[in-house]
Amino acid sequence: MDGGIWLSRSNRTIWLPVEGSAVEGVLQEEIPAPLPYPGRTLPPLAQREQELVGRPGRPDRAADFDDRAEYLRNDYAYVSKLPAGTEGMRRRARS
């Protein structure tokens, strides 16, 4: 049975601030088509990865750590999860 081996590739673009830390950086990734491992055929499991081909992901934070208290964060990854409506923000503030 094929061990499910293939070559996974990615193209990454990262934007880092001139001043400050990598926490404020932004990363975007695009996944090219997977390639078969030399001497093997492309296994069916690689089809999941094949479905992502050519679709760049939306930009995300370059670093997954942040020492700031949550209420001090202002990055997109955090702010985009906040409630948009007035009542939702009030409920969040009271919790």
C-alpha positions as CSV (number, residue, x, y, z in Angstrom):
1,M,0.0,0.0,0.0
2,D,1.2,3.5,-0.8
3,G,2.4,5.3,2.3
4,G,0.6,8.5,1.3
5,I,3.8,10.4,0.5
6,W,3.8,13.5,-1.8
7,L,5.6,16.8,-2.1
8,S,3.6,19.6,-0.6
9,R,4.6,23.2,-1.7
10,S,3.6,26.7,-0.7
11,N,4.3,30.3,-1.8
12,R,4.4,32.6,1.2
13,T,4.5,36.4,1.2
14,I,5.2,38.1,4.5
15,W,5.0,41.8,5.3
16,L,6.9,42.9,8.4
17,P,6.8,46.4,9.9
18,V,9.9,48.5,9.6
19,E,9.6,49.3,13.3
20,G,8.1,47.1,15.9
21,S,7.8,43.4,16.3
22,A,6.8,40.5,14.0
23,V,3.5,40.3,16.0
24,E,2.4,43.2,13.7
25,G,3.4,41.4,10.5
26,V,1.0,39.9,7.9
27,L,1.4,36.6,6.1
28,Q,-0.4,35.3,3.0
29,E,0.0,31.8,1.6
30,E,-0.9,30.2,-1.8
31,I,-0.6,26.5,-2.3
32,P,0.5,25.2,-5.7
33,A,-0.5,21.8,-6.9
34,P,1.2,18.9,-4.9
35,L,3.7,16.8,-6.7
36,P,4.3,13.1,-6.5
37,Y,7.3,11.9,-4.5
38,P,10.0,10.7,-6.9
39,G,9.3,7.1,-7.9
40,R,5.7,7.1,-6.6
41,T,2.3,8.2,-7.9
42,L,0.3,11.0,-6.4
43,P,-1.9,9.3,-3.7
44,P,-5.7,10.0,-3.3
45,L,-5.0,11.7,0.0
46,A,-3.2,14.5,-1.9
47,Q,-6.6,15.4,-3.5
48,R,-7.5,17.3,-0.3
49,E,-4.5,19.5,-0.8
50,Q,-5.2,19.7,-4.6
51,E,-8.6,21.4,-3.8
52,L,-6.7,24.3,-2.3
53,V,-4.5,24.9,-5.3
54,G,-4.3,28.5,-6.6
55,R,-6.5,29.9,-3.9
56,P,-4.5,32.4,-1.9
57,G,-5.6,32.4,1.7
58,R,-6.7,35.7,3.3
59,P,-3.9,37.5,5.0
60,D,-3.4,36.6,8.6
61,R,-1.0,37.5,11.5
62,A,2.6,36.5,10.9
63,A,3.1,35.6,14.6
64,D,0.7,33.5,16.6
65,F,1.8,34.9,20.0
66,D,1.1,38.2,21.5
67,D,2.1,39.2,25.0
68,R,-0.4,42.0,25.2
69,A,-3.6,41.7,27.3
70,E,-6.5,40.7,25.0
71,Y,-8.3,44.0,25.5
72,L,-5.2,45.9,24.2
73,R,-5.0,43.9,20.9
74,N,-5.9,45.8,17.7
75,D,-4.8,43.3,15.0
76,Y,-7.3,42.1,12.3
77,A,-7.3,38.5,13.6
78,Y,-8.7,39.7,16.9
79,V,-10.8,42.7,15.9
80,S,-12.6,40.8,13.1
81,K,-14.0,38.4,15.8
82,L,-15.6,41.2,17.8
83,P,-19.4,41.7,17.6
84,A,-20.4,44.3,15.0
85,G,-23.6,45.5,16.6
86,T,-24.0,47.8,19.6
87,E,-25.9,45.2,21.7
88,G,-23.3,42.5,21.0
89,M,-20.5,44.8,22.1
90,R,-22.4,45.7,25.3
91,R,-22.8,42.0,26.2
92,R,-19.1,41.4,25.6
93,A,-18.1,44.4,27.7
94,R,-20.3,43.2,30.6
95,S,-19.1,39.6,30.5
